[in-house]
Amino acid sequence: MCGRYFLNEASTGYKRLADRILKNNLSRSTKKHQLNEVFPGGDCLVLINDNNTIVADVKHWGLQLNKKLIINARKESVGYTKAFSHMNKPCIIVANGYYEWDKQKEKHYFSYNENGLLYMAGICTDDNFVILTEESTRHYDIHTRQPILYPAKDVGEYLQIK
């Protein structure tokens, strides 16, 4: 599961990414995105495939369903869940780390530091996204689910860049 994540604009990884996006005019949005501790329901930075180019966009984190905000989707059932049938585009959520809560409601921060950034898999529409999760392999004692993480070199493949 991923209930919040952290994105620090002062981090080296974020600065490099922002520099590349601005330098190459690779942004589809002028909307501001959340920084620092990022909460569900807000506007967030994501990477998407736009004509076989990785570009930055700002999308709303979550899908409103029966007055409930759905923020994550299980990778093993997302293809069979009617609620996600219209969310057919892959996206990458950029973060420095993410938070999980244990059974005692204590918050734990996880960062694996690839150039200061994590690349979490998501699915999206033109406006919204959810984070894809899988069975936890890193911190099962804290939470049974975790976001699907990709190394930087595999982001283009996940986004289906040809």
C-alpha positions in Angstrom: 0.0 0.0 0.0 1.1 3.6 -0.3 -0.9 6.2 1.6 1.5 9.0 1.2 4.9 9.7 -0.3 7.6 12.4 -0.2 8.9 14.5 -3.0 11.6 17.1 -2.1 12.3 19.8 -4.7 15.7 20.3 -3.1 16.8 16.7 -3.8 19.4 16.1 -6.5 17.2 13.7 -8.3 14.3 16.1 -8.4 16.5 18.9 -9.6 17.9 16.8 -12.4 14.5 15.7 -13.5 13.0 19.2 -13.4 16.0 20.5 -15.3 15.6 17.9 -18.0 11.9 18.6 -18.3 12.3 22.3 -18.5 15.3 22.2 -20.8 13.5 20.0 -23.3 10.0 21.5 -22.8 8.7 18.1 -21.8 5.8 19.2 -19.6 2.1 18.9 -20.5 0.8 21.0 -17.5 1.3 24.4 -16.0 -0.6 23.3 -12.8 1.4 23.2 -9.6 2.0 19.8 -8.0 2.4 18.8 -4.3 5.8 18.7 -2.8 7.3 17.4 0.5 4.7 15.1 2.1 2.3 14.3 -0.7 -1.3 13.4 0.2 -4.0 11.5 -1.7 -6.6 13.7 -3.4 -4.1 16.3 -4.5 -2.4 17.2 -7.7 0.8 15.2 -8.2 3.8 15.0 -10.6 3.7 11.9 -12.9 5.6 10.8 -16.0 3.6 9.6 -19.0 4.1 8.5 -22.6 3.3 11.3 -25.0 4.0 10.3 -28.6 6.8 8.0 -27.5 8.5 10.6 -25.3 8.5 10.6 -21.5 6.9 13.9 -20.4 5.9 15.3 -17.0 2.2 15.9 -16.2 0.2 16.8 -13.2 -2.7 14.5 -12.3 -5.1 14.1 -9.4 -4.2 11.2 -7.0 -7.2 9.0 -6.6 -10.4 7.8 -8.1 -13.7 8.7 -6.5 -15.9 5.7 -6.2 -19.1 5.6 -4.2 -18.0 8.6 -2.0 -14.7 6.8 -1.3 -11.3 7.9 -2.7 -9.4 4.9 -4.1 -5.7 5.6 -4.2 -4.1 2.2 -4.9 -4.8 -0.8 -7.1 -3.5 -4.3 -6.7 -1.5 -5.3 -9.7 -2.9 -8.9 -9.6 -6.5 -7.8 -9.8 -6.5 -4.4 -11.5 -7.3 -5.9 -14.9 -10.4 -7.6 -13.5 -11.7 -4.8 -11.4 -14.5 -2.8 -13.1 -13.6 0.4 -11.3 -10.3 0.6 -13.1 -11.4 -0.5 -16.6 -11.1 3.1 -17.9 -7.7 3.6 -16.4 -5.7 2.0 -19.2 -2.6 4.2 -19.5 0.6 3.5 -17.5 2.2 6.3 -15.5 5.2 6.7 -13.2 4.9 8.6 -9.9 8.1 10.2 -8.9 9.1 10.3 -5.2 12.1 10.4 -2.9 10.4 7.8 -0.7 7.0 6.6 0.6 5.3 6.0 3.9 3.7 2.9 5.4 1.9 2.5 8.7 2.3 -0.5 10.9 -0.5 -2.1 13.0 0.3 0.3 15.9 -0.4 3.2 13.4 3.3 4.2 13.5 4.5 5.9 10.3 7.6 4.4 8.6 9.5 6.0 5.7 11.1 4.0 2.9 13.6 5.2 0.4 15.9 3.1 -1.8 17.7 6.1 -3.3 18.3 5.6 -7.0 19.7 9.0 -7.9 17.6 10.3 -5.0 14.3 9.2 -6.7 11.9 6.3 -6.7 9.8 5.5 -9.7 6.4 4.0 -8.7 4.1 2.3 -11.2 0.6 3.7 -11.7 -2.3 3.7 -14.1 -4.1 6.8 -15.1 -6.7 8.6 -17.2 -6.3 12.1 -18.6 -7.0 13.5 -15.1 -6.5 10.9 -12.4 -4.0 8.2 -11.3 -3.7 5.4 -8.8 -0.5 3.7 -7.6 -0.1 0.0 -8.4 0.8 -2.2 -5.4 2.2 -5.7 -5.0 2.9 -8.1 -2.2 5.5 -6.6 0.1 9.0 -8.1 -0.3 10.9 -5.4 1.6 9.0 -4.7 4.8 6.3 -7.4 5.3 6.6 -7.0 9.0 5.3 -3.4 8.7 2.8 -3.7 5.8 1.8 -6.6 3.5 1.6 -4.4 0.4 4.1 -2.0 -1.3 4.2 0.2 -4.4 5.6 -1.4 -7.5 9.0 0.2 -8.0 11.0 0.5 -11.3 14.6 1.3 -11.7 15.2 4.5 -13.7 16.4 2.5 -16.7 13.1 0.6 -17.0 10.7 3.6 -16.8 10.5 4.0 -20.6 9.7 0.3 -21.0 6.9 0.5 -18.4 5.5 3.6 -20.1 5.7 1.7 -23.5 8.1 4.1 -25.1 9.2 2.5 -28.4 
